[in-house]
Amino acid sequence: MKKALLAIALLSISLPGRGEEQRLARPFEVEGGFVARNVVDQAVLAALRKNGIEPAKACSDAVFLRRAYVDVIGTLPTPREVIAFLQDRSPGKRGKLIDALLERDEFADYWALKWCDLLRVKSEFPINLWPNAVQAYHRWIHDAIRRNRPYDHLARELLTASGSNFRVPAVNFWRAYQGREPTALAHAVALTLMGSRFDRWPEARRTGMAAFFSRVAFKRTTEWKEEIVFTDPSATGPVRAVFPNGTEVQIDAGRDPRRVFADWLVTPDNPWFTRIIVNRIWAWLMGRGVVHEPDDFRPDNPPSNPELLEALSKELVLSGYDLRHVYRLILNSSTYQQSPIPRSDHPEARSLFAHYIVRRLDAEVLIDALCSITGSTEKYWSAVPEPFTFIPEDNRSIALADGSITSPFLEMFGRPARDTGLWSERNNGFTGAQRLHMLNSTDIQTRIERSWKLRALLQGARRNPRRAIQTVYLLILSRQPTPAEVAAVEKYGRTAKLNPKQVADDLVWALINSKEFLYAH
């Protein structure tokens, strides 16, 4: 009950309400209008003006720092990193931070996780890649992100790969689907690389595209779980296929039809290719796509801002399909750096990105944050024990390669099963079970009460209660507490007559249950 009273006192200070805009400005936003910094902002601002929507103010440095860390590397900043950034007075510090985050090891870890969701990287049923192939495939994806391979090269390699699933990792693209028939393979290509639901296409169009994958064949070897993906040499006649835009093509018997399709797909002016990947990146960073959901491109689901989608596509092509260029463009924009507090109640404000969209942290990011704060670890398990399924407890969740390896926390907080590759597989909604777990579980209580890290951090501040409060806020919310928040904690300690350790534990418990911690904002 006492903890609940502390939580109520803090939340009443921290969360928005009527007449509180001025009080909120300091921790969450700063004064100043929306300034168009690049083509992203130009397209967004034009759409907002056209609809009479006022954009949000700029977010504060503390909010931007936490947001960038969470969105770019799936990791909370340390208190030392927070203090260094907040004390830095150089005008270009946000851009420098973005560049630094894009080069960190966690960037490749976190975005390999995103791509593994999309590519269905999973050992067990129903995907059945098997552990050896999962490890090879994940390393290939991780390396491509770390080295910033051009996206057209990446897509072409996925589409045309042949060989062993252990030795040519990209061939697992063809294996990571429940069906092996041409229509199933076409479904995987359409969803993953074209952002389209293949099952909604007219039958003639599905048949025409499936022909490009009619000669993909699979063969087992004597090595355990090894499989060869190859172009069937027994087919001697030409292949008649139809591109998704309706263009027919006849492919000679000696040519791999997949290469013909890849040549068509990765051309710079093909709207089936560039728009899909920039829209995915936008959705990953901004909380929703310009076309939403990002794997549901169709005529009756148009982009909310066509000019924005076109501008991002052109930037990708001009950069030589450099995905990090797209990241930088979005992250450095005023659009991304807006406050999460909207200034308009227009029904289109959200879809036109008039403010930063608040959403719950990914399950992997959330459990890693809890482990980092408390100095604890997570226990992973696999439903079907096989070689390579053992994961050390100190392994970060964002670095998990295999969708079959999970934990009760990850399951409860909506980690995708990686059975379909759909955007909707990841559930970042906040449920009653999740609230009860954060509020009442023995696991959370034990992590806090037995935390060696919290004890060490608070040891140096034991004679200075205010410094202890500041340390907890920097660790959990990545900002300094407001005077009102400090006063609320001090009043709670005096009223409840608790020792400093109990006050600190209760404060940690209250803050990790706050929306400010649980959500990207």
C-alpha positions as a printed Julia matrix, in Angstrom:
521×3 Matrix{Float64}:
  0.0     0.0     0.0
  2.8     2.41    0.87
  4.5     1.73   -2.45
  1.22    2.39   -4.2
  0.91    5.76   -2.45
  4.42    6.71   -3.6
  3.61    5.65   -7.15
  0.4     7.72   -7.16
  2.26   10.76   -5.84
  4.97   10.5    -8.5
  2.61    9.74  -11.38
  0.44   12.7   -10.5
  3.53   14.84  -10.99
  4.91   13.14  -14.11
  1.96   12.43  -16.38
  0.1    15.01  -18.54
 -3.2    16.46  -17.48
 -5.36   19.52  -18.04
 -3.6    22.77  -17.21
 -0.24   21.05  -16.7
  1.46   21.96  -19.97
  3.71   24.57  -18.37
  4.81   22.19  -15.61
  5.54   19.45  -18.15
  7.6    21.64  -20.47
 10.82   21.34  -18.5
 11.18   17.55  -18.31
  9.56   16.66  -21.64
  9.77   19.51  -24.15
 11.35   22.87  -24.91
 10.04   26.05  -26.44
 10.41   26.66  -30.14
  8.49   26.02  -33.33
  8.85   23.23  -35.86
 11.84   23.97  -38.12
 12.18   22.02  -41.37
 15.71   20.59  -41.37
 15.54   18.18  -44.33
 13.23   16.63  -46.92
 11.46   14.62  -44.22
 10.39   17.76  -42.38
  9.44   19.55  -45.58
  7.03   16.77  -46.55
  5.6    16.39  -43.04
  5.18   20.13  -42.46
  3.44   20.59  -45.83
  0.91   17.87  -44.95
  0.31   19.32  -41.48
 -0.27   22.83  -42.85
 -2.61   21.49  -45.52
 -4.75   19.9   -42.8
 -4.49   22.78  -40.33
 -2.59   20.69  -37.78
 -0.11   22.27  -35.4
  3.03   20.17  -34.81
  4.29   19.45  -31.31
  7.13   21.36  -29.72
 10.66   19.96  -29.75
 11.45   17.35  -27.12
 13.91   18.14  -24.35
 17.49   16.88  -24.45
 16.75   14.28  -21.77
 13.78   12.92  -23.7
 15.73   12.87  -26.96
 18.66   11.05  -25.36
 16.53    8.24  -23.94
 14.42    8.05  -27.11
 17.46    7.76  -29.37
 19.07    5.09  -27.21
 15.89    3.03  -27.03
 14.94    3.39  -30.71
 18.41    3.01  -32.21
 20.19    0.49  -29.98
 17.42   -0.9   -27.78
 19.38    0.08  -24.68
 18.99    2.64  -21.9
 21.78    5.2   -21.47
 23.87    4.96  -18.33
 23.67    7.77  -15.74
 27.15    8.88  -16.8
 26.05    9.1   -20.44
 22.96   11.06  -19.43
 24.93   13.6   -17.41
 27.57   14.02  -20.15
 24.91   14.67  -22.79
 22.89   17.07  -20.67
 26.0    19.06  -19.75
 27.18   19.27  -23.35
 26.34   22.73  -24.72
 27.54   22.21  -28.31
 24.82   22.93  -30.91
 25.34   19.75  -32.92
 25.33   17.28  -30.05
 22.17   15.46  -31.15
 23.61   14.71  -34.56
 26.87   13.54  -33.01
 24.95   11.22  -30.69
 23.03    9.73  -33.62
 26.26    9.03  -35.51
 27.81    7.44  -32.42
 24.79    5.19  -31.78
 24.74    3.96  -35.38
 28.31    2.72  -34.92
 27.77    0.9   -31.63
 27.69   -2.89  -31.38
 24.18   -2.77  -29.93
 22.91   -1.2   -33.17
 23.69   -4.38  -35.09
 22.31   -6.51  -32.24
 19.01   -4.66  -32.06
 18.37   -4.32  -35.77
 19.36   -7.93  -36.4
 16.54   -8.71  -33.95
 14.12   -6.64  -36.05
 15.22   -8.33  -39.27
 15.08  -11.79  -37.7
 11.44  -11.11  -36.82
 10.78  -10.17  -40.42
 12.74  -13.09  -41.9
 11.24  -15.66  -39.48
 14.53  -16.83  -37.98
 13.41  -19.73  -35.81
 14.68  -23.26  -35.2
 11.52  -25.08  -34.3
  7.99  -25.62  -35.54
  6.47  -24.33  -37.74
  9.5   -22.73  -39.43
 12.02  -25.5   -38.65
 15.25  -23.83  -39.75
 17.08  -25.88  -37.06
 19.73  -24.46  -34.7
 22.79  -24.75  -36.97
 21.1   -22.85  -39.77
 19.67  -20.24  -37.36
 23.13  -19.42  -36.07
 24.55  -19.1   -39.59
 21.6   -17.01  -40.81
 21.68  -14.7   -37.78
 25.44  -14.1   -38.18
 24.89  -13.23  -41.84
 22.09  -10.77  -40.99
 24.07   -9.26  -38.12
 27.16   -8.84  -40.3
 25.15   -7.22  -43.11
 23.79   -4.64  -40.67
 27.14   -4.05  -38.99
 28.88   -3.55  -42.34
 25.96   -1.53  -43.73
 25.63   -3.6   -46.89
 23.64   -1.79  -49.61
 20.04   -2.91  -49.42
 19.78   -3.81  -53.11
 22.74   -6.2   -52.69
 21.17   -7.7   -49.6
 17.81   -8.29  -51.28
 19.41   -9.72  -54.4
 21.44  -12.19  -52.35
 18.35  -13.34  -50.48
 16.44  -13.86  -53.71
 19.14  -15.71  -55.67
 21.05  -17.71  -53.04
 21.72  -21.4   -53.65
 23.69  -23.94  -51.62
 23.86  -25.43  -48.14
 21.75  -23.89  -45.38
 24.82  -24.11  -43.12
 27.41  -22.7   -45.53
 25.35  -20.22  -47.59
 23.24  -18.55  -44.88
 21.05  -16.52  -47.24
 19.43  -19.71  -48.63
 17.53  -19.94  -45.37
 15.3   -17.23  -46.76
 13.72  -19.94  -48.91
 13.46  -22.39  -46.02
 11.95  -20.01  -43.43
  8.39  -20.61  -44.5
  5.91  -23.37  -43.8
  5.36  -24.25  -47.46
  7.84  -25.18  -50.17
  5.56  -24.94  -53.21
  6.01  -21.95  -55.6
  2.96  -20.07  -54.28
  4.25  -20.3   -50.68
  7.68  -19.03  -51.75
  6.05  -16.19  -53.7
  4.03  -15.36  -50.58
  7.26  -15.02  -48.56
  8.87  -12.78  -51.19
  5.81  -10.55  -51.49
  5.43  -10.1   -47.73
  9.1    -9.62  -46.87
 10.48   -7.62  -49.77
  7.36   -6.08  -51.3
  5.28   -5.36  -48.19
  2.23   -7.0   -49.71
 -0.23   -9.68  -48.58
  0.06  -12.22  -51.4
 -3.14  -14.05  -50.46
 -5.17  -10.92  -51.3
 -3.94  -10.8   -54.9
 -6.13  -12.0   -57.79
 -5.47  -15.65  -58.65
 -3.99  -14.92  -62.09
 -1.54  -12.46  -60.6
 -0.49  -14.95  -57.9
  0.06  -17.67  -60.46
  2.13  -15.38  -62.67
  4.47  -14.39  -59.85
  4.75  -17.91  -58.41
  6.24  -19.06  -61.73
  9.45  -17.18  -60.9
  9.99  -19.62  -58.01
  8.76  -22.79  -59.69
 12.28  -24.19  -60.08
 13.46  -23.75  -56.49
 14.28  -27.23  -55.21
 15.41  -28.68  -51.87
 17.61  -31.7   -51.13
 18.71  -33.31  -47.88
 22.29  -34.42  -47.25
 23.81  -36.97  -44.89
 24.82  -34.22  -42.43
 22.34  -33.67  -39.59
 19.66  -31.14  -40.61
 21.62  -29.91  -43.63
 19.63  -29.03  -46.74
 20.66  -27.81  -50.16
 18.63  -25.15  -51.97
 19.16  -25.17  -55.73
 17.59  -24.51  -59.12
 16.05  -27.72  -60.43
 18.17  -28.78  -63.45
 15.59  -31.3   -64.65
 13.27  -28.59  -65.94
 14.07  -28.16  -69.64
 11.36  -25.91  -70.99
 11.07  -22.1   -70.77
  9.24  -20.47  -67.89
  6.38  -18.07  -68.55
  5.94  -15.66  -65.66
  4.25  -12.34  -64.94
  5.77   -9.53  -62.86
  3.48   -7.96  -60.24
  3.04   -4.91  -62.48
  1.44   -7.12  -65.16
  4.44   -7.42  -67.51
  4.84  -10.91  -68.96
  8.24  -12.52  -69.51
  9.52  -15.77  -70.96
 12.65  -17.16  -69.29
 14.93  -19.62  -71.07
 15.49  -23.03  -69.51
 19.13  -22.38  -68.64
 18.42  -19.24  -66.63
 17.41  -19.05  -62.98
 13.97  -17.35  -62.94
 14.75  -15.91  -59.5
 17.52  -13.79  -61.0
 15.12  -12.38  -63.57
 12.73  -11.43  -60.79
 15.57   -9.92  -58.71
 16.72   -7.82  -61.69
 13.2    -6.44  -62.02
 12.64   -5.87  -58.3
 15.77   -3.89  -57.39
 15.59   -1.35  -60.2
 15.65    2.22  -58.78
 12.26    3.24  -60.17
 10.42    0.14  -58.95
  7.8     1.26  -56.38
  7.52   -2.34  -55.14
 11.01   -2.16  -53.61
 12.35    1.15  -52.28
  9.09    2.41  -50.78
  8.63   -0.77  -48.8
 11.96   -0.72  -46.96
 11.96    3.02  -46.16
  8.42    2.62  -44.87
  9.53   -0.25  -42.62
 12.39    1.82  -41.19
 10.01    4.74  -40.65
  7.55    2.46  -38.84
 10.29    0.94  -36.67
 11.51    4.39  -35.6
  8.25    6.34  -35.53
  5.77    3.75  -34.23
  3.66    3.47  -37.39
  4.26    3.46  -41.12
  3.45    6.08  -43.71
  1.62    3.07  -45.1
  0.3     1.22  -42.07
  0.67   -1.61  -41.42
  4.03   -1.66  -43.24
  3.42   -5.11  -44.75
  0.01   -4.18  -46.16
  0.69   -2.13  -49.29
 -2.42   -2.16  -51.47
 -4.42    0.37  -53.53
 -7.09    0.8   -50.85
 -4.51    1.41  -48.08
 -2.74    4.51  -49.43
  0.15    6.31  -47.69
 -0.9     9.01  -45.25
  1.74   11.28  -46.8
  2.69   10.19  -50.35
  5.26   12.99  -50.71
  7.09   11.81  -47.59
  7.26    8.23  -48.85
  8.51    9.4   -52.22
 11.16   11.65  -50.64
 12.5     8.81  -48.49
 12.58    6.47  -51.51
 14.55    8.97  -53.59
 17.02    9.49  -50.75
 17.6     5.74  -50.51
 18.34    5.43  -54.23
 20.56    8.54  -54.35
 22.58    7.23  -51.39
 23.31    3.94  -53.15
 20.74    2.02  -51.06
 22.5     3.05  -47.84
 20.02    2.21  -45.06
 21.98    4.15  -42.45
 21.5     7.25  -44.55
 17.75    6.76  -44.12
 18.19    6.28  -40.37
 20.21    9.5   -40.13
 17.7    11.41  -42.2
 14.8    10.39  -39.97
 16.63   10.65  -36.64
 18.0    14.13  -37.4
 14.61   15.47  -38.49
 12.47   17.79  -36.42
  9.67   15.29  -37.03
 11.45   12.58  -35.05
 12.61   15.05  -32.4
  9.12   16.32  -31.58
  7.65   16.17  -28.1
  5.3    13.26  -27.31
  2.74   15.83  -26.11
  0.39   16.68  -29.04
 -0.76   20.24  -29.66
 -3.68   19.27  -31.86
 -6.68   17.01  -31.39
 -7.16   16.66  -35.15
 -8.07   13.03  -36.02
 -5.22   12.86  -38.55
 -2.53   14.24  -36.22
 -1.18   10.8   -35.37
 -1.09    9.38  -38.91
  0.51   12.6   -40.21
  3.15   12.52  -37.44
  2.3    15.78  -35.7
  3.99   14.44  -32.55
  6.18   11.55  -31.45
  4.03    8.44  -31.02
  4.23    6.96  -27.53
  4.37    3.15  -27.46
  5.39    0.44  -25.04
  8.97   -0.78  -25.18
  9.67   -4.02  -27.03
  9.68   -7.04  -24.71
 13.4    -7.6   -25.28
 14.27   -3.96  -24.6
 12.16   -3.93  -21.46
 13.68   -7.02  -19.85
 17.19   -5.88  -20.78
 16.44   -2.52  -19.13
 15.23   -4.23  -15.96
 18.32   -6.43  -15.88
 20.59   -3.43  -16.47
 18.94   -1.37  -13.71
 19.06   -4.14  -11.11
 22.21   -5.97  -12.21
 20.18   -9.17  -12.64
 19.97  -11.71  -15.46
 17.22  -13.47  -17.4
 16.69  -17.23  -17.7
 15.99  -18.47  -21.22
 14.55  -21.77  -22.37
 13.61  -23.66  -25.52
 10.58  -25.94  -25.83
 12.6   -28.49  -27.8
 16.15  -28.92  -26.41
 18.68  -29.33  -29.2
 22.36  -28.46  -29.69
 23.08  -24.72  -29.61
 19.86  -23.88  -27.72
 21.65  -23.17  -24.43
 21.9   -19.43  -23.8
 23.91  -17.95  -20.91
 21.8   -15.98  -18.46
 23.87  -12.83  -19.01
 23.06  -12.85  -22.74
 21.03   -9.78  -23.66
 17.56  -10.44  -25.07
 18.1    -8.09  -28.01
 20.98  -10.36  -29.07
 18.94  -13.59  -29.14
 19.26  -15.23  -32.54
 16.58  -17.88  -32.33
 12.86  -17.23  -32.09
 12.47  -20.62  -30.39
 14.54  -19.48  -27.39
 12.47  -17.37  -25.07
 11.52  -16.7   -21.44
  8.26  -16.31  -19.52
  8.77  -12.53  -19.45
  9.3   -12.32  -23.22
  6.24  -14.46  -23.85
  4.06  -12.36  -21.53
  5.21   -9.05  -23.03
  4.42   -9.87  -26.63
  7.62  -11.05  -28.26
  6.65  -12.33  -31.74
  6.59  -16.07  -32.37
  8.25  -15.51  -35.8
  5.76  -17.83  -37.45
  4.52  -15.41  -40.13
  6.86  -12.39  -40.39
  3.89  -10.03  -40.04
  4.2    -6.68  -38.27
  1.19   -7.62  -36.13
  2.97  -10.64  -34.63
  4.74   -8.36  -32.15
  2.22   -7.22  -29.56
  3.3    -4.08  -27.7
 -0.06   -3.49  -26.12
 -0.13   -3.31  -22.32
 -2.28   -6.06  -20.79
 -3.69   -6.7   -17.34
 -1.33   -9.64  -16.85
  1.65   -7.43  -17.64
  0.51   -4.78  -15.16
  0.07   -7.37  -12.43
  3.5    -8.82  -13.15
  5.22   -5.45  -12.88
  3.25   -4.52   -9.75
  3.07   -7.77   -7.81
  5.46  -10.44   -9.08
  8.04  -11.99   -6.81
 10.49  -11.84   -9.72
 10.4    -8.04   -9.92
 10.51   -7.67   -6.13
 13.51   -9.99   -5.86
 15.39   -8.19   -8.63
 15.01   -4.91   -6.75
 15.55   -6.03   -3.18
 18.6    -8.19   -3.93
 20.19   -5.83   -6.46
 23.91   -5.48   -5.9
 23.98   -2.73   -8.51
 21.42   -0.55   -6.75
 23.24   -1.02   -3.46
 26.54    0.01   -5.03
 25.04    3.08   -6.72
 23.32    4.24   -3.56
 26.22    3.51   -1.25
 28.03    6.7    -2.18
 24.88    8.77   -1.68
 23.79    7.34    1.68
 24.51   10.64    3.48
 22.83   12.67    0.75
 19.2    11.56    0.16
 18.7    13.98   -2.71
 21.7    12.6    -4.54
 20.29    9.09   -4.06
 16.99   10.19   -5.6
 18.81   11.8    -8.52
 20.82    8.61   -9.06
 17.67    6.48   -9.27
 16.0     8.89  -11.71
 19.08    8.99  -13.95
 19.3     5.2   -13.92
 15.65    4.47  -14.66
 14.17    7.5   -16.46
 17.41    8.95  -17.9
 16.73   12.42  -16.51
 17.06   14.5   -13.39
 14.02   14.54  -11.07
 11.99   17.74  -10.83
 11.89   19.59   -7.49
  8.3    18.41   -6.99
  9.35   14.78   -7.49
 12.22   15.09   -5.02
  9.85   16.64   -2.48
  7.31   13.82   -2.97
  9.93   11.13   -2.33
 11.32   12.92    0.73
  7.82   13.4     2.15
  7.08    9.71    1.58
 10.21    8.67    3.48
  9.37   10.89    6.43
  5.68    9.95    6.56
  6.24    6.2     6.2
  9.23    6.28    8.6
 11.32    4.02    6.38
 15.08    3.6     6.24
 16.94    4.85    3.1
 17.19    1.34    1.62
 13.42    0.84    1.81
 12.74    4.27    0.35
 15.13    3.58   -2.53
 13.58    0.16   -3.23
 10.09    1.64   -3.22
 11.2     4.47   -5.49
 12.69    2.01   -7.98
  9.51   -0.05   -7.86
  7.34    3.02   -8.44
  9.42    4.32  -11.35
  9.65    1.02  -13.25
  5.85    0.9   -13.1
  5.54    4.4   -14.55
  4.51    5.02  -18.13
  7.63    7.08  -18.55
  9.77    3.97  -18.04
  7.59    1.37  -19.75
  7.05    3.39  -22.92
  9.17    4.99  -25.61
  8.22    8.66  -25.56
